[in-house]
Amino acid sequence: MSLSRNQILFTLALINFTHIVDSMLIMPLGDIFIQQFNINATEYSLLVSGYAIGAVCSGLLAIFYLDIVDRKKALLIAYMGFGVGTFLCAFANSYALLLSLRVLTGLFGGILGSIVLSIVSDIYKFEERGTAMGILTSAFAAASALGIPIGLYLAAIGSWQVPFLIIGGLATLVSILLFFKFPTMTGHLKMVSKDRNAFKVLNDIIGDRNQVAALMAGFVLVLGHFLIIPFISPYLIKNVGFTQMQISYQFFFGGVVSVFTSPFVGRMVDKYGFFRIFIIMLFFSFIPTYLITNMPAAPIAYVLCITTLFFIGGVGRMVPANTIITASAPTANRASFMSCKSMLQQLAIAVAAFISGRIVFIGDNDQFQNYEYVGYLSIAVCLVCIFFIRRINVASGN
């Protein structure tokens, strides 16, 4: 018996949970990797972006193929490859090998988001999609609340390899569930044009101002968000005075609270409209962004309050943004559009890590310098997103 619609949604949320934990795991373990492999801030930022680099490459190919295959097969292949890549990361004994394996993992894991969003858009109407997006987005919060702290704890009491082994094993179990219980999804194939080719696929996306505005909105928002992400944990350790174990607290508290706030934001999107809620969450997120990047040595309780607010705002603004972005493309090229969206957002992550790595440096006092400028840049970039969000309309078939 196949999974029901709600069971499919929660299975996709579980897939989001595992691949988000994996994609985020390098960042809270940053101080460990910097010391383990004796690397500088620029090399560390490249390690953070390794997953995204692989995702950009696979996303480019996926644009042309995801709309002409069964969604289940695409999901299963991508998730199995992601699980294998994650498992192999645990056996990396050098910086170069770990970086290569992160790229390999990103080749598969990077397209999971586009497949998941395509499936959700297929089975949920636009009028109820905000709630579904809230649940999916809460997987990000759950990954932060449970996955990251547990991964940090296992790394602290054992070694940094343990979290990668566990995530790879869990991905294997979920892949088995997908194989036996996930329904075949081929309804979109009926709407695919018979004369489909690579040029037409790109023209359908690039030639549609609505889809271009949606792609740019996603790119800019992720770029702004991830500018400060790579150095949050190292900065809290070196400049604010956190220990490696205390780093897990920011993810736990921020994640737990966001698990509840994300579905709430989703319901508000369905009730009051995506744009109004987006503006509220966007400007709310600027407060903790400023405070974090200008944070001096401070009591742990105060810092955790600020980082929790950052989670609420950062995750919350993605719910209304993704709700309208996923509705900007028609069913016929939805997965191709989602792949392009995912590729551009992974590119944004890589670019953000590169930019922040160029701005931030470790000073003579062994503390990170210029982080406040990254915060100002993050706010400025996110403001640009408003320009694109206002130009997105709901496409036919949604």
C-alpha positions, 0 to 999 in steps of 0.5 A: 500500500502506497503512502497517503498525501500527508505521509508523503509530505512527512517523508519528504520532510524527513528527507529534507531533515537528513540532507539539510543536517548533512549540508549544514554539518561542516559549519558548526564543526568548522573550528574542528576542521580548521585545526584538524587539517590546518586550514585558513579561513579561505580554505574553510569557506571553500570546504563549506561551499564544496557541497554547493559546488557539486549541487550546481553541477548536477542542478544544471543537468537536472534542468533538462531531465527531471520533468521527463522521468518519474518523480519517485525514480528521480528522488530515489536515485538522488537520495541513494547517491546522497547517502553513499557520498555522506557515508564516504565523507567519514573516511576522508583523511585529508582536506583535499579528499574531504572537499572532493567527497563533499562535492560528490555528495552535493552532486546528488543531494543538491537536486533533492530540494528541487525534487521535493518541492516539485512533488509538493507542488504537484500534490498541494494546491496553491491555496494550501501550499503555504501550510505544506511549505511551513511543514517542509521548512520546519524540517530545516528547524528540526535539523538544527534542533536535533541533527546538528546538536546531536552531530556536535555531541557525537563529534565531541565525545567520539570523532567528527566522522560519527555524524557522517556515518549515522546520516549515511545509515539513516539515508539508506533506511529511508531509501528502502522506504521510498523503494517499497512504499513511495507511489509512482508519480508520472502525472506531470509527464502528460503535460510535457511537450512532444517536441521538448529539447534542451533549447526549448526547456531553457527558453521556457524558463528564461523567456518567462519574466515571471520565472526569471523574477522567481529565480532571482528572488530565490538566488538573492534571498539565499545569498543574503542569508548565507553570507553570515552563516559560515562564520557564525559558529567559529565567530561565537567560539573565537570572539564571543567565548562559546565552547564547541559544545555550547555551539550546539545550544544555538542550533537546539533552541533556534531549531526547537522554536522554529519547528513551531513558528514555521508551520504558523508562518505557513498558515499566516501565508495562506490566510493573509497572503505571501507578500505581507508575511514576507515583508514582516519576516524579512525586516524582523530577521534584520534585527538578529542579523545585525546583533550577531555580526556585531556581537562582543563577548556576552553572556550565553543566555543573551547570545542564545536569545539572539541566535534563536531570533535569527532562526525564527526570522531566517527560516520564517522569511523562506516560507512565504518566499518559497510559497510564491516561487514554487507557484511561478512555473506551470506543471509542464516544466515545474521540475526543470524550474525547480532544478534551476532554482536549486542550482542558483541557490546552491550557487548563491551558497557557494558565492556567499561562502566565498565572499564572506571568506574574503571579507572575514579574516583571523587577526593577531588576537586569534579572533575573526575581524570584519564580520560586521561588514558581512552583516551589513552586506547581508541586510542590503542583499536581502532588501533587493529580494523585495524587488523581485518578490513583488514581480512574481505571479501565480502561473496557470496550473497552480 
